Amino acid sequence: MDLASLIAYRSIPEPNSGCWIWLGGLTHGYGSMRIGRGTDRVHRVMWLATHGEIPRGMCVLHHCDNPACCNPDHLYIGTKADNARDMFKRNRVSRRGINNGRAKLTPEQVKDIRASKLNQQILANCYGVTQGTISHIQLGIAWKDV
C-alpha cells in the first residue's frame, strides 16, 4: 500500500465538506504521524505523496480550513504570509484589541477614553499608556472594533 492510500485508509470522509478527517494522532488539531524517527503533519505527508516536493520556504495550506483534513484536493502550496492572511480572513486568529497579548486596556476602558473630555496626556497617565495611544483610540485608528 502506498503512503497516500495508507493516509486515506486512516481517515474518514466527512460527507458535507468532502474533508478526509485523520483518525490517528493529532497535534494542535493537525493530523500527525511517525515518519522514520520523527513525526510530521499528515497533510504535509499527503502533499508529498500525491504532488511531490514542497518548495523550500513554502507551506501546505488547507482550502477547507480544517487542520485534521488530509484530502489532497483540499491542500495547496502557499507562503507563511498567505497562511496569516487566510487565518485573519477566516477570523481564526485575532491579535487585535483584547486578544492581543500585549493589550493594556479593556474594551470598557477604550469606551471611557473615547467619551472622556480630559487632556490626552492626563488620560495616558491614568491608563498607563502613551499619549499617542490615546490619540489613536480617539481618532479610531486603534481599537476599531470597539
N, CA, C and O atoms as CSV, one atom per row, in Angstrom:
chain,resi,resn,atom,element,x,y,z
A,1,MET,N,N,0.861,-1.176,0.000
A,1,MET,CA,C,0.000,0.000,0.000
A,1,MET,C,C,0.907,1.238,0.000
A,1,MET,O,O,1.816,1.341,0.823
A,2,ASP,N,N,0.660,2.167,-0.915
A,2,ASP,CA,C,1.476,3.383,-0.947
A,2,ASP,C,C,1.061,4.332,0.176
A,2,ASP,O,O,0.030,4.133,0.817
A,3,LEU,N,N,1.864,5.351,0.404
A,3,LEU,CA,C,1.656,6.265,1.536
A,3,LEU,C,C,0.325,7.010,1.440
A,3,LEU,O,O,-0.370,7.151,2.446
A,4,ALA,N,N,-0.041,7.489,0.252
A,4,ALA,CA,C,-1.307,8.216,0.079
A,4,ALA,C,C,-2.492,7.308,0.401
A,4,ALA,O,O,-3.449,7.738,1.045
A,5,SER,N,N,-2.430,6.062,-0.040
A,5,SER,CA,C,-3.512,5.112,0.251
A,5,SER,C,C,-3.586,4.820,1.741
A,5,SER,O,O,-4.678,4.692,2.296
A,6,LEU,N,N,-2.432,4.713,2.393
A,6,LEU,CA,C,-2.398,4.477,3.832
A,6,LEU,C,C,-3.048,5.632,4.584
A,6,LEU,O,O,-3.825,5.413,5.513
A,7,ILE,N,N,-2.735,6.845,4.187
A,7,ILE,CA,C,-3.332,8.021,4.838
A,7,ILE,C,C,-4.833,8.041,4.603
A,7,ILE,O,O,-5.602,8.294,5.531
A,8,ALA,N,N,-5.258,7.780,3.375
A,8,ALA,CA,C,-6.692,7.744,3.076
A,8,ALA,C,C,-7.384,6.663,3.897
A,8,ALA,O,O,-8.501,6.863,4.375
A,9,TYR,N,N,-6.724,5.512,4.061
A,9,TYR,CA,C,-7.281,4.408,4.841
A,9,TYR,C,C,-7.443,4.785,6.308
A,9,TYR,O,O,-8.378,4.326,6.965
A,10,ARG,N,N,-6.530,5.628,6.836
A,10,ARG,CA,C,-6.558,6.027,8.243
A,10,ARG,C,C,-7.399,7.281,8.472
A,10,ARG,O,O,-7.313,7.895,9.536
A,11,SER,N,N,-8.208,7.666,7.490
A,11,SER,CA,C,-9.072,8.841,7.630
A,11,SER,C,C,-10.499,8.448,7.286
A,11,SER,O,O,-10.750,7.391,6.708
A,12,ILE,N,N,-11.422,9.316,7.651
A,12,ILE,CA,C,-12.831,9.060,7.373
A,12,ILE,C,C,-13.394,10.252,6.600
A,12,ILE,O,O,-13.192,11.400,6.994
A,13,PRO,N,N,-14.105,9.980,5.494
A,13,PRO,CA,C,-14.667,11.095,4.728
A,13,PRO,C,C,-15.806,11.775,5.484
A,13,PRO,O,O,-16.655,11.118,6.086
A,14,GLU,N,N,-15.802,13.090,5.439
A,14,GLU,CA,C,-16.884,13.875,6.036
A,14,GLU,C,C,-17.791,14.271,4.868
A,14,GLU,O,O,-17.363,15.031,4.000
A,15,PRO,N,N,-19.042,13.771,4.825
A,15,PRO,CA,C,-19.866,13.913,3.625
A,15,PRO,C,C,-20.248,15.354,3.253
A,15,PRO,O,O,-20.436,15.644,2.071
A,16,ASN,N,N,-20.363,16.240,4.208
A,16,ASN,CA,C,-20.803,17.600,3.897
A,16,ASN,C,C,-19.695,18.472,3.321
A,16,ASN,O,O,-19.949,19.307,2.453
A,17,SER,N,N,-18.476,18.285,3.797
A,17,SER,CA,C,-17.373,19.152,3.376
A,17,SER,C,C,-16.444,18.493,2.369
A,17,SER,O,O,-15.720,19.185,1.653
A,18,GLY,N,N,-16.452,17.171,2.304
A,18,GLY,CA,C,-15.504,16.458,1.465
A,18,GLY,C,C,-14.155,16.266,2.134
A,18,GLY,O,O,-13.242,15.700,1.534
A,19,CYS,N,N,-14.020,16.731,3.367
A,19,CYS,CA,C,-12.767,16.556,4.092
A,19,CYS,C,C,-12.549,15.086,4.403
A,19,CYS,O,O,-13.505,14.335,4.597
A,20,TRP,N,N,-11.291,14.681,4.449
A,20,TRP,CA,C,-10.899,13.370,4.947
A,20,TRP,C,C,-10.315,13.613,6.325
A,20,TRP,O,O,-9.203,14.126,6.451
A,21,ILE,N,N,-11.053,13.247,7.351
A,21,ILE,CA,C,-10.645,13.522,8.724
A,21,ILE,C,C,-9.691,12.432,9.215
A,21,ILE,O,O,-10.037,11.251,9.220
A,22,TRP,N,N,-8.503,12.835,9.624
A,22,TRP,CA,C,-7.476,11.923,10.095
A,22,TRP,C,C,-7.909,11.295,11.408
A,22,TRP,O,O,-8.305,12.004,12.333
A,23,LEU,N,N,-7.837,9.971,11.501
A,23,LEU,CA,C,-8.260,9.243,12.698
A,23,LEU,C,C,-7.101,8.932,13.642
A,23,LEU,O,O,-7.318,8.443,14.751
A,24,GLY,N,N,-5.891,9.209,13.214
A,24,GLY,CA,C,-4.728,8.953,14.052
A,24,GLY,C,C,-4.496,10.098,15.021
A,24,GLY,O,O,-5.420,10.843,15.348
A,25,GLY,N,N,-3.278,10.234,15.473
A,25,GLY,CA,C,-2.928,11.251,16.456
A,25,GLY,C,C,-3.061,12.670,15.914
A,25,GLY,O,O,-2.920,12.915,14.716
A,26,LEU,N,N,-3.333,13.582,16.817
A,26,LEU,CA,C,-3.443,14.999,16.473
A,26,LEU,C,C,-2.452,15.799,17.316
A,26,LEU,O,O,-2.202,15.482,18.479
A,27,THR,N,N,-1.898,16.835,16.707
A,27,THR,CA,C,-1.055,17.787,17.406
A,27,THR,C,C,-1.572,19.171,17.066
A,27,THR,O,O,-1.492,19.605,15.917
A,28,HIS,N,N,-2.108,19.871,18.069
A,28,HIS,CA,C,-2.711,21.191,17.868
A,28,HIS,C,C,-3.794,21.141,16.793
A,28,HIS,O,O,-3.952,22.094,16.030
A,29,GLY,N,N,-4.540,20.039,16.728
A,29,GLY,CA,C,-5.630,19.893,15.774
A,29,GLY,C,C,-5.220,19.326,14.429
A,29,GLY,O,O,-6.077,18.927,13.641
A,30,TYR,N,N,-3.917,19.282,14.151
A,30,TYR,CA,C,-3.416,18.755,12.878
A,30,TYR,C,C,-3.108,17.276,13.025
A,30,TYR,O,O,-2.567,16.845,14.043
A,31,GLY,N,N,-3.459,16.490,11.992
A,31,GLY,CA,C,-3.095,15.087,11.985
A,31,GLY,C,C,-1.587,14.951,12.026
A,31,GLY,O,O,-0.872,15.709,11.371
A,32,SER,N,N,-1.103,13.988,12.793
A,32,SER,CA,C,0.344,13.764,12.846
A,32,SER,C,C,0.614,12.272,12.757
A,32,SER,O,O,-0.183,11.447,13.204
A,33,MET,N,N,1.751,11.948,12.171
A,33,MET,CA,C,2.131,10.548,12.043
A,33,MET,C,C,3.646,10.416,12.121
A,33,MET,O,O,4.392,11.342,11.800
A,34,ARG,N,N,4.077,9.230,12.559
A,34,ARG,CA,C,5.518,8.956,12.644
A,34,ARG,C,C,6.044,8.647,11.252
A,34,ARG,O,O,5.479,7.845,10.508
A,35,ILE,N,N,7.131,9.304,10.932
A,35,ILE,CA,C,7.848,9.041,9.680
A,35,ILE,C,C,9.299,8.805,10.075
A,35,ILE,O,O,9.991,9.731,10.499
A,36,GLY,N,N,9.751,7.580,9.938
A,36,GLY,CA,C,11.114,7.263,10.371
A,36,GLY,C,C,11.231,7.451,11.872
A,36,GLY,O,O,10.485,6.847,12.643
A,37,ARG,N,N,12.171,8.291,12.282
A,37,ARG,CA,C,12.386,8.538,13.706
A,37,ARG,C,C,11.624,9.743,14.231
A,37,ARG,O,O,11.609,9.994,15.436
A,38,GLY,N,N,10.994,10.489,13.335
A,38,GLY,CA,C,10.290,11.701,13.760
A,38,GLY,C,C,8.816,11.647,13.429
A,38,GLY,O,O,8.294,10.613,13.011
A,39,THR,N,N,8.159,12.758,13.618
A,39,THR,CA,C,6.755,12.878,13.252
A,39,THR,C,C,6.606,14.031,12.276
A,39,THR,O,O,7.432,14.943,12.235
A,40,ASP,N,N,5.540,13.976,11.494
A,40,ASP,CA,C,5.240,15.063,10.573
A,40,ASP,C,C,3.728,15.206,10.508
A,40,ASP,O,O,2.986,14.293,10.872
A,41,ARG,N,N,3.296,16.340,10.050
A,41,ARG,CA,C,1.860,16.583,9.902
A,41,ARG,C,C,1.354,15.834,8.670
A,41,ARG,O,O,1.981,15.835,7.611
A,42,VAL,N,N,0.206,15.202,8.847
A,42,VAL,CA,C,-0.335,14.311,7.824
A,42,VAL,C,C,-0.621,15.055,6.523
A,42,VAL,O,O,-0.392,14.505,5.446
A,43,HIS,N,N,-1.112,16.281,6.592
A,43,HIS,CA,C,-1.420,16.982,5.344
A,43,HIS,C,C,-0.154,17.240,4.532
A,43,HIS,O,O,-0.198,17.247,3.302
A,44,ARG,N,N,0.967,17.451,5.207
A,44,ARG,CA,C,2.241,17.637,4.505
A,44,ARG,C,C,2.698,16.317,3.860
A,44,ARG,O,O,3.174,16.305,2.725
A,45,VAL,N,N,2.548,15.223,4.593
A,45,VAL,CA,C,2.914,13.914,4.057
A,45,VAL,C,C,2.021,13.577,2.860
A,45,VAL,O,O,2.499,13.041,1.861
A,46,MET,N,N,0.737,13.888,2.959
A,46,MET,CA,C,-0.184,13.631,1.848
A,46,MET,C,C,0.215,14.459,0.624
A,46,MET,O,O,0.172,13.963,-0.502
A,47,TRP,N,N,0.602,15.712,0.842
A,47,TRP,CA,C,1.047,16.537,-0.287
A,47,TRP,C,C,2.265,15.890,-0.966
A,47,TRP,O,O,2.318,15.763,-2.189
A,48,LEU,N,N,3.225,15.491,-0.152
A,48,LEU,CA,C,4.420,14.849,-0.699
A,48,LEU,C,C,4.074,13.585,-1.482
A,48,LEU,O,O,4.647,13.332,-2.542
A,49,ALA,N,N,3.141,12.794,-0.964
A,49,ALA,CA,C,2.777,11.527,-1.599
A,49,ALA,C,C,1.985,11.724,-2.887
A,49,ALA,O,O,2.056,10.886,-3.786
A,50,THR,N,N,1.238,12.809,-2.992
A,50,THR,CA,C,0.364,12.996,-4.158
A,50,THR,C,C,0.865,14.040,-5.148
A,50,THR,O,O,0.574,13.943,-6.340
A,51,HIS,N,N,1.613,15.035,-4.679
A,51,HIS,CA,C,2.042,16.125,-5.560
A,51,HIS,C,C,3.557,16.265,-5.669
A,51,HIS,O,O,4.046,16.940,-6.575
A,52,GLY,N,N,4.291,15.654,-4.780
A,52,GLY,CA,C,5.745,15.778,-4.815
A,52,GLY,C,C,6.262,16.774,-3.795
A,52,GLY,O,O,5.576,17.113,-2.830
A,53,GLU,N,N,7.464,17.229,-4.021
A,53,GLU,CA,C,8.168,18.088,-3.062
A,53,GLU,C,C,7.411,19.371,-2.721
A,53,GLU,O,O,6.655,19.910,-3.529
A,54,ILE,N,N,7.641,19.833,-1.512
A,54,ILE,CA,C,7.149,21.136,-1.058
A,54,ILE,C,C,8.293,22.117,-1.294
A,54,ILE,O,O,9.377,21.934,-0.739
A,55,PRO,N,N,8.077,23.154,-2.103
A,55,PRO,CA,C,9.174,24.089,-2.366
A,55,PRO,C,C,9.715,24.698,-1.075
A,55,PRO,O,O,8.969,24.939,-0.126
A,56,ARG,N,N,11.011,24.940,-1.057
A,56,ARG,CA,C,11.691,25.488,0.114
A,56,ARG,C,C,11.023,26.809,0.543
A,56,ARG,O,O,10.768,27.683,-0.286
A,57,GLY,N,N,10.751,26.933,1.835
A,57,GLY,CA,C,10.146,28.147,2.378
A,57,GLY,C,C,8.642,28.235,2.203
A,57,GLY,O,O,8.036,29.237,2.584
A,58,MET,N,N,8.029,27.208,1.635
A,58,MET,CA,C,6.585,27.222,1.404
A,58,MET,C,C,5.876,26.318,2.414
A,58,MET,O,O,6.497,25.469,3.054
A,59,CYS,N,N,4.570,26.518,2.541
A,59,CYS,CA,C,3.738,25.759,3.473
A,59,CYS,C,C,2.661,25.013,2.695
A,59,CYS,O,O,2.315,25.393,1.576
A,60,VAL,N,N,2.136,23.954,3.295
A,60,VAL,CA,C,0.971,23.262,2.746
A,60,VAL,C,C,-0.229,23.778,3.527
A,60,VAL,O,O,-0.313,23.603,4.743
A,61,LEU,N,N,-1.162,24.420,2.814
A,61,LEU,CA,C,-2.312,25.066,3.439
A,61,LEU,C,C,-3.594,24.321,3.079
A,61,LEU,O,O,-3.618,23.524,2.142
A,62,HIS,N,N,-4.655,24.590,3.830
A,62,HIS,CA,C,-5.960,23.946,3.629
A,62,HIS,C,C,-6.958,24.941,3.032
A,62,HIS,O,O,-7.188,26.006,3.605
A,63,HIS,N,N,-7.553,24.599,1.884
A,63,HIS,CA,C,-8.672,25.395,1.367
A,63,HIS,C,C,-9.862,25.298,2.332
A,63,HIS,O,O,-10.612,26.259,2.506
A,64,CYS,N,N,-10.020,24.135,2.950
A,64,CYS,CA,C,-11.188,23.847,3.790
A,64,CYS,C,C,-11.067,24.419,5.202
A,64,CYS,O,O,-12.052,24.428,5.940
A,65,ASP,N,N,-9.910,24.884,5.587
A,65,ASP,CA,C,-9.675,25.443,6.923
A,65,ASP,C,C,-9.903,24.416,8.031
A,65,ASP,O,O,-10.280,24.775,9.147
A,66,ASN,N,N,-9.674,23.134,7.720
A,66,ASN,CA,C,-9.836,22.064,8.697
A,66,ASN,C,C,-8.476,21.398,8.894
A,66,ASN,O,O,-8.046,20.630,8.034
A,67,PRO,N,N,-7.788,21.673,10.004
A,67,PRO,CA,C,-6.430,21.153,10.183
A,67,PRO,C,C,-6.339,19.636,10.224
A,67,PRO,O,O,-5.268,19.090,9.957
A,68,ALA,N,N,-7.422,18.931,10.549
A,68,ALA,CA,C,-7.388,17.463,10.591
A,68,ALA,C,C,-7.641,16.849,9.213
A,68,ALA,O,O,-7.578,15.629,9.064
A,69,CYS,N,N,-7.926,17.677,8.202
A,69,CYS,CA,C,-8.220,17.173,6.860
A,69,CYS,C,C,-6.939,16.794,6.141
A,69,CYS,O,O,-5.934,17.500,6.216
A,70,CYS,N,N,-6.991,15.653,5.434
A,70,CYS,CA,C,-5.845,15.221,4.632
A,70,CYS,C,C,-6.252,14.916,3.196
A,70,CYS,O,O,-5.537,14.202,2.492
A,71,ASN,N,N,-7.389,15.446,2.750
A,71,ASN,CA,C,-7.824,15.289,1.360
A,71,ASN,C,C,-6.885,16.103,0.473
A,71,ASN,O,O,-6.807,17.322,0.627
A,72,PRO,N,N,-6.172,15.461,-0.447
A,72,PRO,CA,C,-5.208,16.214,-1.265
A,72,PRO,C,C,-5.854,17.293,-2.122
A,72,PRO,O,O,-5.189,18.258,-2.499
A,73,ASP,N,N,-7.137,17.146,-2.437
A,73,ASP,CA,C,-7.843,18.178,-3.215
A,73,ASP,C,C,-8.098,19.436,-2.395
A,73,ASP,O,O,-8.408,20.485,-2.959
A,74,HIS,N,N,-7.973,19.348,-1.081
A,74,HIS,CA,C,-8.191,20.498,-0.200
A,74,HIS,C,C,-6.896,21.219,0.157
A,74,HIS,O,O,-6.914,22.204,0.895
A,75,LEU,N,N,-5.777,20.734,-0.363
A,75,LEU,CA,C,-4.476,21.274,0.002
A,75,LEU,C,C,-3.900,22.125,-1.122
A,75,LEU,O,O,-4.156,21.869,-2.299
A,76,TYR,N,N,-3.126,23.132,-0.755
A,76,TYR,CA,C,-2.419,23.944,-1.736
A,76,TYR,C,C,-1.149,24.497,-1.112
A,76,TYR,O,O,-1.001,24.525,0.110
A,77,ILE,N,N,-0.247,24.932,-1.958
A,77,ILE,CA,C,1.026,25.488,-1.514
A,77,ILE,C,C,0.887,26.998,-1.370
A,77,ILE,O,O,0.302,27.662,-2.226
A,78,GLY,N,N,1.426,27.532,-0.285
A,78,GLY,CA,C,1.403,28.975,-0.068
A,78,GLY,C,C,2.521,29.389,0.874
A,78,GLY,O,O,3.231,28.554,1.435
A,79,THR,N,N,2.657,30.681,1.031
A,79,THR,CA,C,3.682,31.226,1.922
A,79,THR,C,C,3.133,31.360,3.335
A,79,THR,O,O,1.937,31.177,3.565
A,80,LYS,N,N,4.007,31.680,4.277
A,80,LYS,CA,C,3.548,31.959,5.637
A,80,LYS,C,C,2.644,33.184,5.648
A,80,LYS,O,O,1.701,33.260,6.435
A,81,ALA,N,N,2.934,34.141,4.774
A,81,ALA,CA,C,2.081,35.333,4.678
A,81,ALA,C,C,0.692,34.950,4.164
A,81,ALA,O,O,-0.310,35.479,4.645
A,82,ASP,N,N,0.623,34.033,3.187
A,82,ASP,CA,C,-0.675,33.549,2.697
A,82,ASP,C,C,-1.452,32.896,3.839
A,82,ASP,O,O,-2.656,33.111,3.981
A,83,ASN,N,N,-0.765,32.105,4.645
A,83,ASN,CA,C,-1.400,31.434,5.774
A,83,ASN,C,C,-1.928,32.452,6.783
A,83,ASN,O,O,-3.046,32.309,7.279
A,84,ALA,N,N,-1.138,33.473,7.088
A,84,ALA,CA,C,-1.565,34.508,8.030
A,84,ALA,C,C,-2.780,35.257,7.492
A,84,ALA,O,O,-3.711,35.553,8.241
A,85,ARG,N,N,-2.773,35.566,6.181
A,85,ARG,CA,C,-3.922,36.251,5.565
A,85,ARG,C,C,-5.178,35.398,5.658
A,85,ARG,O,O,-6.256,35.896,5.982
A,86,ASP,N,N,-5.028,34.079,5.364
A,86,ASP,CA,C,-6.165,33.162,5.467
A,86,ASP,C,C,-6.711,33.131,6.887
A,86,ASP,O,O,-7.923,33.184,7.090
A,87,MET,N,N,-5.820,33.045,7.868
A,87,MET,CA,C,-6.247,32.998,9.269
A,87,MET,C,C,-7.015,34.261,9.637
A,87,MET,O,O,-8.051,34.194,10.299
A,88,PHE,N,N,-6.510,35.400,9.208
A,88,PHE,CA,C,-7.162,36.668,9.522
A,88,PHE,C,C,-8.507,36.764,8.796
A,88,PHE,O,O,-9.510,37.153,9.395
A,89,LYS,N,N,-8.527,36.407,7.500
A,89,LYS,CA,C,-9.747,36.487,6.694
A,89,LYS,C,C,-10.846,35.592,7.253
A,89,LYS,O,O,-12.029,35.928,7.187
A,90,ARG,N,N,-10.445,34.456,7.801
A,90,ARG,CA,C,-11.411,33.489,8.325
A,90,ARG,C,C,-11.707,33.700,9.809
A,90,ARG,O,O,-12.385,32.882,10.430
A,91,ASN,N,N,-11.205,34.786,10.374
A,91,ASN,CA,C,-11.419,35.130,11.785
A,91,ASN,C,C,-10.975,34.023,12.736
A,91,ASN,O,O,-11.570,33.839,13.798
A,92,ARG,N,N,-9.922,33.280,12.353
A,92,ARG,CA,C,-9.432,32.227,13.231
A,92,ARG,C,C,-8.537,32.772,14.324
A,92,ARG,O,O,-8.592,32.306,15.462
A,93,VAL,N,N,-7.735,33.727,14.001
A,93,VAL,CA,C,-6.826,34.284,14.990
A,93,VAL,C,C,-6.963,35.791,14.953
A,93,VAL,O,O,-6.759,36.426,13.918
A,94,SER,N,N,-7.302,36.340,16.071
A,94,SER,CA,C,-7.392,37.788,16.168
A,94,SER,C,C,-6.357,38.264,17.166
A,94,SER,O,O,-6.356,37.834,18.320
A,95,ARG,N,N,-5.494,39.132,16.737
A,95,ARG,CA,C,-4.487,39.706,17.619
A,95,ARG,C,C,-4.820,41.167,17.904
A,95,ARG,O,O,-3.968,41.937,18.345
A,96,ARG,N,N,-6.062,41.530,17.647
A,96,ARG,CA,C,-6.455,42.908,17.826
A,96,ARG,C,C,-7.171,43.076,19.165
A,96,ARG,O,O,-7.769,42.141,19.698
A,97,GLY,N,N,-7.092,44.280,19.680
A,97,GLY,CA,C,-7.813,44.608,20.904
A,97,GLY,C,C,-7.444,43.712,22.060
A,97,GLY,O,O,-6.265,43.458,22.306
A,98,ILE,N,N,-8.433,43.238,22.760
A,98,ILE,CA,C,-8.232,42.450,23.971
A,98,ILE,C,C,-7.536,41.117,23.671
A,98,ILE,O,O,-6.936,40.529,24.571
A,99,ASN,N,N,-7.606,40.627,22.419
A,99,ASN,CA,C,-6.958,39.377,22.046
A,99,ASN,C,C,-5.452,39.523,21.836
A,99,ASN,O,O,-4.748,38.528,21.665
A,100,ASN,N,N,-4.965,40.739,21.848
A,100,ASN,CA,C,-3.529,40.964,21.743
A,100,ASN,C,C,-2.933,40.746,23.120
A,100,ASN,O,O,-3.327,41.403,24.084
A,101,GLY,N,N,-1.998,39.840,23.215
A,101,GLY,CA,C,-1.390,39.508,24.498
A,101,GLY,C,C,-0.703,40.684,25.173
A,101,GLY,O,O,-0.440,40.639,26.375
A,102,ARG,N,N,-0.409,41.736,24.418
A,102,ARG,CA,C,0.250,42.913,24.984
A,102,ARG,C,C,-0.733,44.042,25.262
A,102,ARG,O,O,-0.313,45.134,25.644
A,103,ALA,N,N,-2.024,43.811,25.081
A,103,ALA,CA,C,-3.020,44.857,25.302
A,103,ALA,C,C,-2.994,45.304,26.767
A,103,ALA,O,O,-2.955,44.480,27.681
A,104,LYS,N,N,-3.016,46.615,26.968
A,104,LYS,CA,C,-3.009,47.171,28.323
A,104,LYS,C,C,-4.389,47.675,28.723
A,104,LYS,O,O,-4.617,48.020,29.882
A,105,LEU,N,N,-5.305,47.716,27.765
A,105,LEU,CA,C,-6.628,48.278,28.015
A,105,LEU,C,C,-7.707,47.235,27.761
A,105,LEU,O,O,-7.494,46.259,27.042
A,106,THR,N,N,-8.852,47.459,28.357
A,106,THR,CA,C,-10.030,46.633,28.105
A,106,THR,C,C,-10.968,47.410,27.183
A,106,THR,O,O,-10.814,48.624,27.046
A,107,PRO,N,N,-11.920,46.756,26.559
A,107,PRO,CA,C,-12.886,47.482,25.728
A,107,PRO,C,C,-13.646,48.559,26.512
A,107,PRO,O,O,-13.963,49.617,25.969
A,108,GLU,N,N,-13.934,48.288,27.781
A,108,GLU,CA,C,-14.640,49.269,28.606
A,108,GLU,C,C,-13.786,50.522,28.803
A,108,GLU,O,O,-14.292,51.643,28.743
A,109,GLN,N,N,-12.501,50.324,29.037
A,109,GLN,CA,C,-11.599,51.462,29.203
A,109,GLN,C,C,-11.499,52.267,27.907
A,109,GLN,O,O,-11.443,53.496,27.941
A,110,VAL,N,N,-11.475,51.579,26.773
A,110,VAL,CA,C,-11.420,52.266,25.476
A,110,VAL,C,C,-12.672,53.136,25.298
A,110,VAL,O,O,-12.583,54.271,24.830
A,111,LYS,N,N,-13.815,52.607,25.665
A,111,LYS,CA,C,-15.062,53.393,25.568
A,111,LYS,C,C,-15.002,54.613,26.484
A,111,LYS,O,O,-15.430,55.704,26.106
A,112,ASP,N,N,-14.471,54.423,27.679
A,112,ASP,CA,C,-14.330,55.548,28.613
A,112,ASP,C,C,-13.383,56.610,28.055
A,112,ASP,O,O,-13.649,57.806,28.174
A,113,ILE,N,N,-12.281,56.175,27.448
A,113,ILE,CA,C,-11.318,57.109,26.862
A,113,ILE,C,C,-11.983,57.909,25.748
A,113,ILE,O,O,-11.790,59.121,25.657
A,114,ARG,N,N,-12.755,57.252,24.912
A,114,ARG,CA,C,-13.415,57.949,23.800
A,114,ARG,C,C,-14.452,58.948,24.303
A,114,ARG,O,O,-14.673,59.987,23.680
A,115,ALA,N,N,-15.084,58.635,25.423
A,115,ALA,CA,C,-16.127,59.518,25.953
A,115,ALA,C,C,-15.556,60.657,26.804
A,115,ALA,O,O,-16.250,61.637,27.076
A,116,SER,N,N,-14.317,60.531,27.213
A,116,SER,CA,C,-13.721,61.493,28.138
A,116,SER,C,C,-13.403,62.825,27.468
A,116,SER,O,O,-13.083,62.880,26.281
A,117,LYS,N,N,-13.498,63.900,28.256
A,117,LYS,CA,C,-13.128,65.252,27.801
A,117,LYS,C,C,-11.772,65.672,28.365
A,117,LYS,O,O,-11.321,66.796,28.147
A,118,LEU,N,N,-11.123,64.751,29.097
A,118,LEU,CA,C,-9.824,65.062,29.691
A,118,LEU,C,C,-8.739,65.173,28.619
A,118,LEU,O,O,-8.869,64.637,27.518
A,119,ASN,N,N,-7.681,65.874,28.967
A,119,ASN,CA,C,-6.500,66.017,28.138
A,119,ASN,C,C,-5.910,64.636,27.859
A,119,ASN,O,O,-5.932,63.763,28.727
A,120,GLN,N,N,-5.378,64.435,26.639
A,120,GLN,CA,C,-4.826,63.136,26.258
A,120,GLN,C,C,-3.686,62.689,27.169
A,120,GLN,O,O,-3.587,61.505,27.492
A,121,GLN,N,N,-2.829,63.609,27.587
A,121,GLN,CA,C,-1.703,63.226,28.444
A,121,GLN,C,C,-2.190,62.785,29.818
A,121,GLN,O,O,-1.632,61.856,30.401
A,122,ILE,N,N,-3.223,63.439,30.342
A,122,ILE,CA,C,-3.801,63.027,31.629
A,122,ILE,C,C,-4.396,61.626,31.501
A,122,ILE,O,O,-4.197,60.781,32.373
A,123,LEU,N,N,-5.125,61.384,30.411
A,123,LEU,CA,C,-5.693,60.051,30.179
A,123,LEU,C,C,-4.583,59.003,30.066
A,123,LEU,O,O,-4.691,57.911,30.623
A,124,ALA,N,N,-3.522,59.347,29.344
A,124,ALA,CA,C,-2.401,58.419,29.174
A,124,ALA,C,C,-1.808,58.052,30.530
A,124,ALA,O,O,-1.533,56.881,30.794
A,125,ASN,N,N,-1.612,59.047,31.388
A,125,ASN,CA,C,-1.065,58.794,32.719
A,125,ASN,C,C,-2.004,57.926,33.550
A,125,ASN,O,O,-1.559,57.033,34.270
A,126,CYS,N,N,-3.297,58.189,33.447
A,126,CYS,CA,C,-4.287,57.423,34.223
A,126,CYS,C,C,-4.319,55.949,33.808
A,126,CYS,O,O,-4.459,55.063,34.651
A,127,TYR,N,N,-4.187,55.693,32.500
A,127,TYR,CA,C,-4.322,54.325,31.986
A,127,TYR,C,C,-2.988,53.617,31.756
A,127,TYR,O,O,-2.966,52.447,31.374
A,128,GLY,N,N,-1.892,54.310,31.983
A,128,GLY,CA,C,-0.580,53.687,31.835
A,128,GLY,C,C,-0.189,53.394,30.400
A,128,GLY,O,O,0.498,52.411,30.123
A,129,VAL,N,N,-0.631,54.253,29.484
A,129,VAL,CA,C,-0.268,54.122,28.073
A,129,VAL,C,C,0.305,55.450,27.597
A,129,VAL,O,O,0.371,56.404,28.372
A,130,THR,N,N,0.716,55.526,26.348
A,130,THR,CA,C,1.274,56.774,25.835
A,130,THR,C,C,0.169,57.709,25.353
A,130,THR,O,O,-0.963,57.294,25.105
A,131,GLN,N,N,0.529,58.968,25.231
A,131,GLN,CA,C,-0.412,59.960,24.686
A,131,GLN,C,C,-0.780,59.583,23.254
A,131,GLN,O,O,-1.917,59.793,22.831
A,132,GLY,N,N,0.180,59.022,22.500
A,132,GLY,CA,C,-0.089,58.585,21.121
A,132,GLY,C,C,-1.143,57.496,21.061
A,132,GLY,O,O,-1.976,57.480,20.154
A,133,THR,N,N,-1.109,56.582,22.029
A,133,THR,CA,C,-2.119,55.524,22.086
A,133,THR,C,C,-3.498,56.130,22.313
A,133,THR,O,O,-4.465,55.730,21.665
A,134,ILE,N,N,-3.597,57.093,23.230
A,134,ILE,CA,C,-4.873,57.765,23.498
A,134,ILE,C,C,-5.364,58.462,22.225
A,134,ILE,O,O,-6.540,58.376,21.872
A,135,SER,N,N,-4.453,59.148,21.550
A,135,SER,CA,C,-4.806,59.830,20.305
A,135,SER,C,C,-5.349,58.849,19.270
A,135,SER,O,O,-6.379,59.108,18.648
A,136,HIS,N,N,-4.655,57.714,19.082
A,136,HIS,CA,C,-5.100,56.711,18.106
A,136,HIS,C,C,-6.458,56.126,18.472
A,136,HIS,O,O,-7.265,55.838,17.589
A,137,ILE,N,N,-6.714,55.949,19.754
A,137,ILE,CA,C,-8.023,55.442,20.189
A,137,ILE,C,C,-9.103,56.471,19.854
A,137,ILE,O,O,-10.143,56.125,19.294
A,138,GLN,N,N,-8.853,57.732,20.197
A,138,GLN,CA,C,-9.860,58.777,19.973
A,138,GLN,C,C,-10.099,59.042,18.486
A,138,GLN,O,O,-11.202,59.418,18.090
A,139,LEU,N,N,-9.073,58.846,17.672
A,139,LEU,CA,C,-9.214,59.049,16.225
A,139,LEU,C,C,-9.795,57.824,15.505
A,139,LEU,O,O,-10.099,57.880,14.313
A,140,GLY,N,N,-9.945,56.718,16.245
A,140,GLY,CA,C,-10.494,55.495,15.646
A,140,GLY,C,C,-9.462,54.691,14.874
A,140,GLY,O,O,-9.821,53.797,14.108
A,141,ILE,N,N,-8.182,54.996,15.066
A,141,ILE,CA,C,-7.115,54.234,14.392
A,141,ILE,C,C,-6.853,52.948,15.157
A,141,ILE,O,O,-6.664,51.894,14.549
A,142,ALA,N,N,-6.839,53.020,16.465
A,142,ALA,CA,C,-6.634,51.852,17.317
A,142,ALA,C,C,-7.973,51.415,17.920
A,142,ALA,O,O,-8.865,52.238,18.131
A,143,TRP,N,N,-8.101,50.141,18.189
A,143,TRP,CA,C,-9.309,49.572,18.790
A,143,TRP,C,C,-10.534,49.893,17.942
A,143,TRP,O,O,-11.569,50.301,18.469
A,144,LYS,N,N,-10.418,49.708,16.631
A,144,LYS,CA,C,-11.525,49.993,15.690
A,144,LYS,C,C,-12.773,49.164,15.978
A,144,LYS,O,O,-13.894,49.600,15.720
A,145,ASP,N,N,-12.565,47.970,16.514
A,145,ASP,CA,C,-13.698,47.056,16.735
A,145,ASP,C,C,-14.486,47.346,18.002
A,145,ASP,O,O,-15.444,46.637,18.311
A,146,VAL,N,N,-14.087,48.394,18.750
A,146,VAL,CA,C,-14.816,48.740,19.999
A,146,VAL,C,C,-15.628,49.990,19.738
A,146,VAL,O,O,-16.322,50.473,20.632
